[in-house]
Amino acid sequence: MPPDITDPWTLWVILGLAAVTVLSRSFFFISSRPWQLPGWAQRGLNHAPIAALAAVIAPEVVMQSGQCPMTWQDARWFGAGAGVAFYFLRQGRGQAVLGTIVVGMAVYLPLHIGLGW
């Protein structure tokens, strides 16, 4: 079979995964009863944005080509430090996550672009 033709099994798997995704995401719309998350789940959702941000950013900050950067002239360390400091200083006053990103990038970009770190 030429490489540019997708076999039927792959198409069935893609269609099946799409159907499961649509069904699971529309489950709350299909149901006639109102749904409410338990209290513990609602409290957990308050931490979801910063947890997702940390999961994406942390590996990028601490790893470079599979190794931990050993030089202090790494703009990522300073940007992450400024972002973390801002987050803990502004926590509970609103806009903490957005401010963390803005402050971290405001420190990172001049060091990375301007000084070439």
Contacts in CASP RR format, 6 or more apart in sequence:
PFRMAT RR
TARGET T0000
AUTHOR 0000-0000-0000
METHOD contacts of the structure
MODEL  1
MPPDITDPWTLWVILGLAAVTVLSRSFFFISSRPWQLPGWAQRGLNHAPI
AALAAVIAPEVVMQSGQCPMTWQDARWFGAGAGVAFYFLRQGRGQAVLGT
IVVGMAVYLPLHIGLGW
1 7 0 8 1.000
28 35 0 8 1.000
37 45 0 8 1.000
49 97 0 8 1.000
50 87 0 8 1.000
50 96 0 8 1.000
50 97 0 8 1.000
50 100 0 8 1.000
53 97 0 8 1.000
53 100 0 8 1.000
53 101 0 8 1.000
57 80 0 8 1.000
60 76 0 8 1.000
61 76 0 8 1.000
61 77 0 8 1.000
61 80 0 8 1.000
62 68 0 8 1.000
64 74 0 8 1.000
69 76 0 8 1.000
69 77 0 8 1.000
73 115 0 8 1.000
73 117 0 8 1.000
74 117 0 8 1.000
75 107 0 8 1.000
75 108 0 8 1.000
75 109 0 8 1.000
75 111 0 8 1.000
75 112 0 8 1.000
75 115 0 8 1.000
75 116 0 8 1.000
75 117 0 8 1.000
76 108 0 8 1.000
78 107 0 8 1.000
78 108 0 8 1.000
78 111 0 8 1.000
79 103 0 8 1.000
79 104 0 8 1.000
79 105 0 8 1.000
79 107 0 8 1.000
79 108 0 8 1.000
79 111 0 8 1.000
80 104 0 8 1.000
81 104 0 8 1.000
81 107 0 8 1.000
82 103 0 8 1.000
82 104 0 8 1.000
82 106 0 8 1.000
82 107 0 8 1.000
83 99 0 8 1.000
83 100 0 8 1.000
83 101 0 8 1.000
83 103 0 8 1.000
83 104 0 8 1.000
83 107 0 8 1.000
84 100 0 8 1.000
86 96 0 8 1.000
86 99 0 8 1.000
86 100 0 8 1.000
86 103 0 8 1.000
86 104 0 8 1.000
87 96 0 8 1.000
87 97 0 8 1.000
87 99 0 8 1.000
87 100 0 8 1.000
90 96 0 8 1.000
90 99 0 8 1.000
90 100 0 8 1.000
111 117 0 8 1.000
END
